[in-house]
Every structure is written in structure tokens, then in C-alpha cells.
């Protein structure tokens, strides 16, 4: 059985969340990059466009709590199935572009996932806001992978 999700850590510039999943890195990587799978599990973004290549663009959008919201960015590092990194830009424009980096390490149980969302600088309020959001994303990813593995 995978270990429970760790408590997110923060640095002055980043939110870091780690957990272990009972799925292989290839399966986790596909869930993070395939538009159809992203639509299945990512709460608040039920439509995705993905151009999975270095410099390729991605975009996710949908309705969340009665509001249409979107995020988008550019892939800056792809080492399938080990590393995925992309810029993160929200549609509301009141926060600077930031960087999301997923590191997937095979383990005896499946995959150790480390997510680092950085680029907040001294904006503590924004950084704290992402703590709960990334915990929810990790929870949804875990539930989705359990469902497709059953």
C-alpha cells in the first residue's frame, strides 16, 4: 500500500508536495500529459490542449465554483517518464508566471512523485494559496490512478 501523502513543504519561493503512488512512472506520466486523462481527473479543468514537446504549449480550462478559469504555459523540460516541467500562467493575471516541475521516481510500490511549484518570490499569499490546491490535485491524481488500475 502506498505511503500517505506527505505534508506540503514551502520554501521562500516554492511549494513542494510528495507522495507515493501504486502506479508505474509511465502510467503517471501519461496521466499528467494526455488531454483525455487530464480531463478525467483534474478538477476545474475539463478541457485540455497539449503539444507535448520542448517549447510546446499546453492549456487547461473549465468551470470551477461557477467561474470559468484557465491556466496555460509552455513545456520547458520533458524526460519521459521521469521529469515534466512547464511554465504556469493563470488567466486572471494577478500573479507572475511560475514553474511546475514533476519528478517521477520508480519505487518498489510504484512511483514516488515530487511536485515543485516555484517562482513565487516573496509573494507569500500566492504561495500559500497553492498549498491546498496542489494537495487537491495530488489527491485527485491518486484517486484517478486507483480507478484506472482496478
Order of alpha helices (4+ residues) and beta strands (2+ residues): beta-beta-alpha-alpha-beta-beta-beta-beta-beta-beta-alpha
